[in-house]
Amino acid sequence: MIIRQERPEDHAAVERLTLAAFRTFAFPDGSRPERPCEHYLVHVMRDAAAFVPGLALVGEEDGEIVCNIMFTESRVVRPGGGELATLTFGPVSVRPDLQGHGLGTELINHGLNRARELGFGAVVIVGHPGYYPRFGFRPAGGYGLAMPDGSVMEPFMALELVDGYLGTGGGKWYADEVYEIDRDALAEWDAGFGEG
Ligand SMILES: CC(C)(COP(=O)(O)OP(=O)(O)OC[C@H]1O[C@@H](n2cnc3c(N)ncnc32)[C@H](O)[C@@H]1OP(=O)(O)O)[C@@H](O)C(=O)NCCC(=O)NCCS
């Protein structure tokens, strides 16, 4: 698999891939969302100030995009008011017929290594607690971090790209607001989305 930065001409294929991948998505309790929103998220994320173009990556096999990952900047607000820059990724998608063959692992590891090369210090995510520890993610609560509402749930995880970067000061973690999907805008955009 060739992993490279996404190009404008990839956008439509990445959105179709994201929809296909998230049709297979199930929450840890086995339930499934009625209609995925991640293909719309991918669409709007590229215009967000927090978007990191150098970390919008696609995996290509035989000239076809088979997986993708995107990162945004996020932040920790310290109890005293200071801020710490963090990174967040998602969605991450692998073509359904290729899932479970290591592509996701290769792509995520590639993205994390590239993020380290670009100078980012830590990645904080809300993701499947059965999947992400293999990349080194640990419960974010162990670093004194909490969600904006103060909660510390199991899928809330952090990975230091630079040892000690998160320190011991803790704080509340904020993802970019692009993740707060405008349901009306989604429905309108989705109505015109070719199923591919
Ligand atoms: C999640 C995803 C990116 C993983 O990529 P992949 O190439 O299928 O995964 P890999 O082959 O690298 O790794 C396989 C392992 O991941 C686990 N895994 C795959 N999808 C998982 C999920 N949604 N939750 C938990 N574990 C998952 C498998 O059980 C397997 O575990 P094992 O190694 O202990 O047997 C891919 O399955 C996918 O696109 N899923 C649908 C969309 C999604 O859920 N994205 C993640 C949320 S942002």
The ligand as a Gaussian input file, in Angstrom:
#p B3LYP/6-31G(d) Opt

LIG

0 1
 C      -11.622000       0.590000      12.365000
 C      -10.847000       0.387000      11.075000
 C      -10.274000       1.696000      10.583000
 C       -9.683000      -0.571000      11.419000
 O       -8.946000      -0.852000      10.249000
 P       -8.693000      -2.376000       9.804000
 O       -7.765000      -2.354000       8.661000
 O       -9.998000      -3.055000       9.626000
 O       -8.002000      -2.931000      11.131000
 P       -6.661000      -3.791000      11.214000
 O       -6.731000      -4.924000      10.259000
 O       -5.486000      -2.928000      11.141000
 O       -6.777000      -4.294000      12.688000
 C       -7.658000      -5.338000      12.962000
 C       -8.016000      -5.307000      14.391000
 O       -8.836000      -4.166000      14.623000
 C       -9.993000      -4.586000      15.288000
 N      -11.048000      -3.690000      14.855000
 C      -11.404000      -3.377000      13.615000
 N      -12.428000      -2.517000      13.647000
 C      -12.690000      -2.274000      14.930000
 C      -13.622000      -1.470000      15.593000
 N      -14.520000      -0.706000      14.958000
 N      -13.597000      -1.469000      16.924000
 C      -12.706000      -2.228000      17.592000
 N      -11.807000      -2.993000      17.028000
 C      -11.799000      -3.021000      15.703000
 C      -10.230000      -5.977000      14.839000
 O      -11.009000      -6.674000      15.777000
 C       -8.802000      -6.503000      14.817000
 O       -8.414000      -6.839000      16.120000
 P       -7.314000      -7.996000      16.380000
 O       -6.053000      -7.539000      15.706000
 O       -7.200000      -8.002000      17.875000
 O       -7.901000      -9.214000      15.786000
 C      -11.714000      -0.260000       9.950000
 O      -12.162000      -1.534000      10.373000
 C      -12.934000       0.568000       9.554000
 O      -12.867000       1.350000       8.611000
 N      -14.058000       0.381000      10.267000
 C      -15.283000       1.129000       9.996000
 C      -15.148000       2.587000      10.371000
 C      -14.660000       2.757000      11.809000
 O      -15.140000       2.111000      12.741000
 N      -13.671000       3.668000      12.002000
 C      -13.091000       3.895000      13.309000
 C      -13.842000       4.867000      14.094000
 S      -13.272000       6.530000      13.734000

